[in-house]
């Protein structure tokens, strides 16, 4: 291995970090390190923009043969106290958590507490009967059709740092009159399925999901610094705080008070993830578990999908991969295993612009070297059709002005004229200009300098004669929300 550059040894905080990392690397047998040879300077260069004592950053782990063959922290875990990131720093992992939820669900099934083919309503009867079998396995593979709760709550006008309880969330989920699609017929990512799974498993096993996960997964693997964070007031030793960059420079704290788990909520470290990635390779947590959690999902049509119980199957430069990304508040995470090569990579970041997926793949380029196929071609920008749609002001904007109510969201949307703009407003978070796409289909979203719109919210207004009476709203992971026009909105 190449030694780190003199630049990396220039500041005292890096000396502290280097001493920690030296303990990690020296503790491993020399023959384990020799099994994999790569340029560590090239790996460090991938994180060079974060390798400063002024910014948050990432922790990296490269795992081979059950060992952390290279691990480093880049940047600061806590800007207020100048605490550097190390391989022991504990990060919120976002949707990387889903693979743990999938494994816990499979273990609960193996232990006879439930079946993955059980209907969700068997364990969470608050959810309506939608006329089709909606199973736990549908929820695990994002084929349930359940509307995504994070999207639902944002459509209520809640901001990202607003608080709501699990009970409130179940009430809102139960108010949904329909699904996005019939269970099993399509794939559409939904955090709701994973949140409701934790409720189902908790009720089936007779303890909190966090306790059960500690008992059957984190405890047996010795992941002593990992847990499902179901209490935002709980103190987390060695925690890295989350941050988001400011336009004018610097950072702001970006954390959450939400206590939902299953879809996210796992706090973990690089050192703990070594144990998890190794267990996925060796199937040594429960014999036969990997066969369950790594089996790709299937649609009712028989079509195979790449998603499987919190893991995504794919390829990178010709090699099979299994992994998942995570993104919530000021944290970003990515795991990527190359099962045919026995290599696992994990990147945990405490900044919302960390882009761990790209960085992890660049680490793979260095570590796997000539085992990889040709690098993918860079996309050509010239000659491409411009993305988005023209941002046109509605010809008869006054026809849409009014108040609209959704029973499913229990919220009023107000469509109003503001100067020359037609705007939609709701709660504290929604205040956007809306533009005409075609006919009575309008949209709100990000407008670009070339006056094209990237739609985020799509409104399909309905009329009774000339009068607009309501609309259906599509918003990515939620579709066909119905609003009716009302005259007595508060």
C-alpha positions as CSV (number, residue, x, y, z in Angstrom):
1,X,0.0,0.0,0.0
2,X,1.1,3.5,-0.7
3,X,1.5,5.8,2.3
4,X,-0.7,8.8,2.6
5,X,0.7,12.1,1.3
6,X,2.5,14.6,3.5
7,X,-0.4,17.0,3.0
8,X,-2.7,14.6,4.9
9,X,-0.3,14.7,7.9
10,X,0.0,18.5,8.1
11,X,-2.7,19.3,10.6
12,X,-3.2,18.0,14.2
13,X,-6.7,16.8,13.7
14,X,-5.5,14.5,11.0
15,X,-2.8,13.1,13.3
16,X,-5.5,12.1,15.7
17,X,-7.4,10.4,12.9
18,X,-4.3,8.7,11.6
19,X,-3.6,7.2,15.0
20,X,-7.1,5.8,15.2
21,X,-6.8,4.4,11.7
22,X,-3.4,3.0,12.3
23,X,-5.0,0.9,15.1
24,X,-7.5,-0.4,12.7
25,X,-5.1,-1.4,10.0
26,X,-2.3,-2.7,12.2
27,X,-4.7,-5.0,14.1
28,X,-5.3,-7.0,10.9
29,X,-3.1,-9.9,9.9
30,X,-0.6,-9.0,7.2
31,X,-1.7,-11.9,5.0
32,X,-5.3,-10.5,5.0
33,X,-4.1,-7.1,3.7
34,X,-1.9,-8.9,1.1
35,X,-4.9,-10.6,-0.5
36,X,-6.0,-7.3,-2.0
37,X,-3.6,-4.8,-3.5
38,X,-4.6,-1.3,-4.6
39,X,-3.4,2.2,-4.5
40,X,-4.6,3.8,-1.3
41,X,-3.5,7.3,-2.4
42,X,-5.9,6.9,-5.4
43,X,-8.7,5.9,-3.0
44,X,-8.0,8.9,-0.7
45,X,-8.0,11.2,-3.7
46,X,-11.7,10.4,-4.3
47,X,-12.5,12.0,-0.9
48,X,-9.9,14.8,-1.1
49,X,-12.5,17.5,-1.3
50,X,-13.8,16.4,2.1
51,X,-10.5,15.7,3.7
52,X,-10.3,19.0,5.7
53,X,-10.8,20.1,9.3
54,X,-13.6,22.6,8.2
55,X,-16.2,20.4,6.6
56,X,-18.3,17.3,7.2
57,X,-17.5,14.4,5.0
58,X,-17.6,10.6,4.8
59,X,-16.2,7.4,6.3
60,X,-15.1,4.6,3.9
61,X,-14.7,0.9,4.4
62,X,-13.3,-1.7,2.0
63,X,-14.1,-5.2,3.1
64,X,-12.5,-8.4,1.9
65,X,-12.5,-11.9,3.4
66,X,-14.4,-10.7,6.4
67,X,-11.9,-8.0,7.3
68,X,-11.7,-4.2,6.9
69,X,-8.7,-4.1,4.6
70,X,-8.9,-0.3,4.3
71,X,-10.9,2.2,6.3
72,X,-10.7,6.0,6.7
73,X,-12.6,9.0,7.7
74,X,-12.5,12.2,5.7
75,X,-13.8,15.4,7.3
76,X,-15.5,16.3,10.5
77,X,-18.2,14.3,12.4
78,X,-19.2,17.3,14.6
79,X,-18.4,20.8,13.5
80,X,-19.2,22.4,16.8
81,X,-16.5,20.3,18.7
82,X,-14.1,19.6,15.8
83,X,-14.4,15.8,16.1
84,X,-13.0,14.0,13.1
85,X,-14.7,11.2,11.3
86,X,-13.3,7.8,11.9
87,X,-14.4,4.2,11.0
88,X,-16.1,4.1,14.4
89,X,-18.2,7.2,13.8
90,X,-21.9,6.4,13.9
91,X,-24.0,7.7,11.0
92,X,-27.7,7.6,10.1
93,X,-27.9,5.4,7.1
94,X,-31.2,6.4,5.4
95,X,-32.6,3.7,3.2
96,X,-29.6,1.5,3.6
97,X,-31.6,0.5,6.7
98,X,-34.1,-1.3,4.5
99,X,-31.8,-4.3,4.1
100,X,-31.8,-4.7,7.8
101,X,-35.6,-4.5,7.9
102,X,-35.7,-7.2,5.2
103,X,-33.4,-9.5,7.1
104,X,-35.4,-9.1,10.3
105,X,-38.6,-9.8,8.5
106,X,-37.2,-12.9,7.0
107,X,-35.9,-14.1,10.4
108,X,-39.4,-13.5,11.9
109,X,-40.8,-15.7,9.2
110,X,-38.1,-18.3,9.8
111,X,-38.9,-18.4,13.5
112,X,-42.6,-18.9,12.7
113,X,-43.9,-15.5,14.0
114,X,-45.5,-14.7,10.6
115,X,-45.3,-15.5,6.9
116,X,-44.0,-13.1,4.3
117,X,-47.1,-14.1,2.3
118,X,-49.4,-12.9,5.1
119,X,-51.7,-10.0,4.2
120,X,-50.5,-6.7,5.7
121,X,-54.0,-6.2,7.1
122,X,-53.6,-9.4,9.2
123,X,-51.1,-7.5,11.4
124,X,-52.1,-3.9,10.7
125,X,-55.9,-4.0,10.3
126,X,-56.1,-0.2,10.3
127,X,-55.1,-0.3,6.6
128,X,-58.2,-0.5,4.3
129,X,-59.2,-3.5,2.3
130,X,-58.3,-2.4,-1.2
131,X,-59.9,-5.5,-2.8
132,X,-56.6,-7.2,-3.6
133,X,-54.1,-9.3,-1.5
134,X,-51.5,-6.9,-0.2
135,X,-48.8,-9.0,1.4
136,X,-45.7,-8.4,3.5
137,X,-43.6,-9.5,0.6
138,X,-45.3,-6.9,-1.6
139,X,-44.3,-4.3,0.9
140,X,-40.7,-5.6,1.1
141,X,-40.2,-5.5,-2.7
142,X,-42.0,-2.2,-3.3
143,X,-44.7,-3.9,-5.3
144,X,-47.5,-3.1,-2.8
145,X,-48.9,0.0,-4.5
146,X,-48.9,1.8,-1.1
147,X,-48.5,5.5,-1.4
148,X,-45.2,6.8,0.0
149,X,-45.7,8.4,3.4
150,X,-42.9,10.9,3.1
151,X,-44.5,12.2,-0.1
152,X,-48.0,12.2,1.5
153,X,-46.8,14.3,4.4
154,X,-45.0,16.7,2.2
155,X,-48.2,17.0,0.1
156,X,-49.9,18.0,3.3
157,X,-47.6,21.1,3.4
158,X,-45.3,19.8,6.1
159,X,-41.7,20.8,6.0
160,X,-38.8,18.3,6.1
161,X,-38.1,19.1,9.8
162,X,-41.8,19.1,11.0
163,X,-42.7,16.4,13.5
164,X,-45.5,13.8,13.3
165,X,-46.0,10.6,15.3
166,X,-46.3,7.0,14.2
167,X,-49.9,7.0,15.2
168,X,-50.6,10.1,13.1
169,X,-48.8,8.4,10.2
170,X,-50.9,5.3,10.4
171,X,-54.1,7.4,10.6
172,X,-53.0,9.2,7.4
173,X,-52.1,6.0,5.7
174,X,-55.4,4.5,6.6
175,X,-57.2,7.4,5.1
176,X,-55.9,6.6,1.6
177,X,-58.8,5.4,-0.5
178,X,-56.8,3.6,-3.1
179,X,-53.4,2.3,-4.0
180,X,-51.1,3.6,-6.7
181,X,-51.7,0.3,-8.5
182,X,-52.8,-3.3,-7.8
183,X,-50.4,-5.1,-5.5
184,X,-47.9,-7.2,-7.5
185,X,-48.6,-5.5,-10.8
186,X,-45.9,-2.9,-10.8
187,X,-42.7,-1.7,-8.9
188,X,-42.7,1.7,-7.3
189,X,-40.5,2.6,-4.4
190,X,-42.5,3.3,-1.2
191,X,-41.3,4.0,2.3
192,X,-44.8,3.3,3.6
193,X,-44.4,-0.5,3.1
194,X,-41.3,-0.6,5.2
195,X,-42.7,1.5,8.0
196,X,-45.8,-0.6,8.2
197,X,-43.7,-3.7,8.2
198,X,-42.1,-2.7,11.4
199,X,-45.6,-2.3,12.9
200,X,-46.6,-5.8,11.6
201,X,-43.4,-7.5,12.9
202,X,-43.6,-5.8,16.3
203,X,-47.2,-7.0,16.8
204,X,-46.3,-10.5,15.6
205,X,-43.3,-10.9,17.9
206,X,-44.7,-9.1,20.9
207,X,-41.9,-6.5,21.4
208,X,-40.7,-3.3,19.7
209,X,-39.1,-3.7,16.3
210,X,-35.9,-2.1,17.7
211,X,-35.7,-4.7,20.5
212,X,-36.3,-7.6,18.1
213,X,-33.7,-6.4,15.6
214,X,-31.2,-6.1,18.5
215,X,-32.0,-9.6,19.6
216,X,-31.9,-11.4,16.2
217,X,-29.5,-9.3,14.1
218,X,-27.4,-6.6,15.6
219,X,-26.6,-8.5,18.8
220,X,-25.7,-11.9,17.2
221,X,-23.4,-10.1,14.7
222,X,-21.7,-8.0,17.4
223,X,-22.8,-4.7,15.8
224,X,-22.7,-3.0,19.1
225,X,-22.9,0.6,17.7
226,X,-25.9,-0.1,15.5
227,X,-29.6,0.2,16.2
228,X,-33.0,1.3,14.8
229,X,-33.4,4.8,16.1
230,X,-37.0,4.9,17.2
231,X,-36.6,7.7,19.8
232,X,-35.1,10.9,18.6
233,X,-34.2,11.9,22.2
234,X,-32.0,8.8,22.5
235,X,-28.3,9.6,23.0
236,X,-26.1,8.0,20.4
237,X,-22.4,7.6,21.4
238,X,-19.9,8.5,18.6
239,X,-22.7,10.0,16.5
240,X,-21.8,12.1,13.5
241,X,-24.2,15.0,13.1
242,X,-25.9,15.6,9.7
243,X,-25.3,18.8,7.7
244,X,-26.5,20.5,4.6
245,X,-24.4,23.1,2.6
246,X,-25.6,26.7,2.5
247,X,-25.6,28.7,-0.8
248,X,-23.5,31.4,0.7
249,X,-21.0,28.9,2.1
250,X,-20.7,26.9,5.2
251,X,-23.2,24.4,6.6
252,X,-26.3,24.1,8.7
253,X,-27.3,21.2,10.9
254,X,-29.7,18.9,9.1
255,X,-31.2,16.3,11.5
256,X,-34.7,14.9,12.1
257,X,-37.1,14.4,15.0
258,X,-39.1,11.7,13.3
259,X,-39.1,8.3,15.0
260,X,-40.3,6.2,12.1
261,X,-38.0,3.2,11.3
262,X,-38.0,0.3,8.9
263,X,-37.7,2.5,5.8
264,X,-34.7,4.2,7.5
265,X,-33.5,5.0,11.0
266,X,-30.6,2.6,11.4
267,X,-27.5,4.2,12.9
268,X,-24.3,2.3,12.2
269,X,-20.6,2.7,11.6
270,X,-18.1,1.4,9.0
271,X,-16.7,-1.0,11.6
272,X,-20.1,-2.5,12.3
273,X,-20.9,-2.7,8.6
274,X,-17.9,-4.9,8.1
275,X,-19.8,-7.5,10.1
276,X,-22.9,-7.1,8.2
277,X,-21.3,-7.2,4.7
278,X,-19.4,-10.3,5.8
279,X,-22.6,-12.0,7.0
280,X,-24.2,-11.3,3.6
281,X,-21.3,-13.0,1.9
282,X,-21.1,-16.0,4.2
283,X,-24.7,-16.6,5.3
284,X,-23.5,-17.0,8.9
285,X,-26.2,-15.0,10.7
286,X,-28.9,-17.7,10.0
287,X,-28.3,-20.6,7.6
288,X,-30.6,-20.0,4.6
289,X,-31.3,-16.4,5.4
290,X,-29.3,-15.1,2.4
291,X,-31.3,-17.3,0.0
292,X,-34.5,-15.5,1.2
293,X,-33.2,-11.9,1.3
294,X,-31.2,-12.0,-1.9
295,X,-33.9,-13.6,-4.1
296,X,-35.0,-11.0,-6.7
297,X,-38.6,-9.9,-6.4
298,X,-41.3,-11.0,-8.9
299,X,-44.3,-9.3,-10.4
300,X,-47.6,-11.1,-10.7
301,X,-46.8,-11.3,-14.5
302,X,-43.8,-13.4,-13.7
303,X,-41.4,-10.6,-14.6
304,X,-38.3,-10.4,-12.3
305,X,-37.4,-7.1,-10.7
306,X,-33.9,-6.2,-9.4
307,X,-35.2,-5.4,-5.9
308,X,-35.1,-7.9,-3.1
309,X,-36.0,-7.2,0.6
310,X,-34.0,-4.0,0.8
311,X,-31.3,-4.9,-1.7
312,X,-30.9,-3.9,-5.3
313,X,-29.3,-6.4,-7.8
314,X,-27.3,-4.9,-10.7
315,X,-24.0,-4.8,-12.5
316,X,-21.1,-2.4,-12.6
317,X,-18.6,-2.6,-15.4
318,X,-19.5,-6.2,-16.1
319,X,-19.5,-7.5,-12.6
320,X,-22.7,-8.5,-10.6
321,X,-23.5,-6.1,-7.7
322,X,-25.8,-6.1,-4.7
323,X,-26.3,-2.9,-2.8
324,X,-28.5,0.0,-1.8
325,X,-28.2,3.8,-1.2
326,X,-29.6,5.9,1.6
327,X,-30.6,9.6,1.7
328,X,-32.3,11.4,4.5
329,X,-31.8,14.9,6.0
330,X,-28.1,15.6,6.2
331,X,-26.9,12.0,5.8
332,X,-26.1,9.9,2.7
333,X,-24.9,6.3,2.5
334,X,-24.2,3.6,0.0
335,X,-23.3,-0.1,0.3
336,X,-22.0,-2.1,-2.7
337,X,-21.0,-5.7,-2.8
338,X,-19.3,-7.6,-5.6
339,X,-20.3,-11.1,-4.6
340,X,-18.2,-12.9,-7.3
341,X,-15.1,-11.0,-6.1
342,X,-15.7,-11.2,-2.3
343,X,-15.4,-7.4,-2.0
344,X,-17.8,-5.1,-0.1
345,X,-17.7,-1.3,0.0
346,X,-19.5,1.0,2.4
347,X,-19.5,4.8,2.4
348,X,-21.3,6.8,5.1
349,X,-21.5,10.6,4.8
350,X,-22.8,13.3,7.1
351,X,-23.5,15.9,4.4
352,X,-26.4,16.1,2.1
353,X,-24.2,16.6,-1.0
354,X,-21.9,13.6,-0.1
355,X,-22.9,11.6,-3.3
356,X,-21.6,8.3,-1.8
357,X,-22.9,6.3,-4.7
358,X,-20.6,7.9,-7.2
359,X,-17.7,7.9,-4.8
360,X,-18.2,4.2,-3.9
361,X,-18.1,3.3,-7.6
362,X,-15.0,5.3,-8.1
363,X,-13.4,3.3,-5.2
364,X,-14.5,0.1,-6.9
365,X,-12.6,1.3,-10.0
366,X,-9.4,1.5,-8.0
367,X,-9.9,-1.6,-5.8
368,X,-11.0,-4.0,-8.5
369,X,-8.9,-2.5,-11.3
370,X,-8.5,-4.8,-14.3
371,X,-11.2,-7.2,-12.9
372,X,-13.7,-4.7,-14.2
373,X,-14.9,-4.4,-17.8
374,X,-14.7,-1.2,-19.8
375,X,-15.8,2.0,-18.2
376,X,-19.2,3.2,-19.3
377,X,-19.2,5.9,-22.0
378,X,-19.8,9.5,-20.9
379,X,-23.3,10.6,-22.0
380,X,-23.2,12.9,-24.9
381,X,-25.0,16.2,-24.3
382,X,-24.9,17.6,-27.8
383,X,-27.9,16.8,-30.0
384,X,-30.1,15.7,-27.1
385,X,-33.7,16.7,-26.8
386,X,-34.0,19.3,-24.0
387,X,-35.5,17.8,-20.8
388,X,-38.6,19.1,-19.2
389,X,-41.6,20.8,-20.7
390,X,-42.2,24.4,-21.8
391,X,-43.3,26.5,-18.8
392,X,-46.4,28.2,-20.1
393,X,-48.8,30.4,-18.1
394,X,-52.4,29.0,-18.3
395,X,-54.5,30.8,-20.9
396,X,-57.6,30.9,-18.7
397,X,-55.9,31.0,-15.3
398,X,-58.9,32.5,-13.5
399,X,-60.9,29.3,-14.1
400,X,-58.6,27.4,-11.8
401,X,-58.6,30.0,-8.9
402,X,-60.3,28.5,-5.9
403,X,-59.9,26.2,-2.9
404,X,-59.7,22.4,-3.2
405,X,-60.0,19.8,-0.4
406,X,-58.6,16.2,-0.2
407,X,-60.1,13.9,2.4
408,X,-57.2,11.6,2.0
409,X,-54.7,14.3,3.0
410,X,-57.1,16.3,5.1
411,X,-55.7,19.5,3.6
412,X,-56.9,22.4,1.5
413,X,-55.0,23.6,-1.5
414,X,-55.5,27.2,-2.6
415,X,-55.0,28.1,-6.2
416,X,-54.5,31.9,-6.4
417,X,-53.3,34.6,-8.7
418,X,-50.1,36.4,-7.5
419,X,-49.1,39.1,-10.0
420,X,-48.9,37.3,-13.3
421,X,-48.4,33.9,-11.8
422,X,-50.9,31.2,-10.9
423,X,-49.8,29.7,-7.6
424,X,-50.8,26.7,-5.4
425,X,-50.4,27.1,-1.7
426,X,-50.9,24.6,1.2
427,X,-49.5,24.4,4.7
428,X,-46.1,25.9,5.5
429,X,-44.2,24.2,2.7
430,X,-46.2,24.5,-0.5
431,X,-46.1,27.8,-2.4
432,X,-45.3,27.2,-6.1
433,X,-46.1,28.7,-9.5
434,X,-48.1,26.3,-11.7
435,X,-47.9,26.1,-15.5
436,X,-49.9,24.6,-18.3
437,X,-48.6,21.4,-19.8
438,X,-51.6,20.7,-22.1
439,X,-55.3,21.4,-21.8
440,X,-56.4,21.1,-18.1
441,X,-53.1,19.4,-17.1
442,X,-51.0,21.8,-15.1
443,X,-47.7,21.3,-13.2
444,X,-45.5,22.8,-10.6
445,X,-41.8,22.1,-10.3
446,X,-38.3,23.4,-11.0
447,X,-38.0,26.0,-13.8
448,X,-34.7,26.3,-15.6
449,X,-33.1,29.4,-17.2
450,X,-34.4,28.2,-20.7
451,X,-38.0,28.5,-19.4
452,X,-38.5,24.7,-19.3
453,X,-40.2,23.0,-16.3
454,X,-39.2,19.8,-14.6
455,X,-42.6,18.8,-13.2
456,X,-42.8,17.7,-9.6
457,X,-46.5,18.1,-9.0
458,X,-48.9,17.3,-11.8
459,X,-52.5,18.5,-11.6
460,X,-55.2,17.1,-13.9
461,X,-58.1,19.4,-13.4
462,X,-61.7,18.3,-14.1
463,X,-64.6,20.4,-15.3
464,X,-68.4,20.3,-15.3
465,X,-69.0,22.3,-18.4
466,X,-66.8,25.4,-18.1
467,X,-66.5,25.2,-14.3
468,X,-63.4,23.5,-12.8
469,X,-64.7,21.1,-10.1
470,X,-61.5,19.5,-8.8
471,X,-58.3,17.8,-9.8
472,X,-56.2,14.6,-9.4
473,X,-52.7,15.1,-8.2
474,X,-49.6,13.0,-9.1
475,X,-46.4,13.5,-7.2
476,X,-43.8,10.8,-8.0
477,X,-44.4,8.1,-5.4
478,X,-48.1,9.1,-5.0
479,X,-50.6,9.2,-7.8
480,X,-54.3,9.8,-8.2
481,X,-54.9,11.9,-5.1
482,X,-58.4,13.4,-5.5
483,X,-59.2,17.0,-4.6
484,X,-62.7,18.5,-4.9
485,X,-63.5,22.2,-5.2
486,X,-64.9,23.8,-2.0
487,X,-66.4,27.2,-1.3
488,X,-66.2,27.3,2.5
489,X,-62.5,26.4,3.1
490,X,-61.1,28.0,6.2
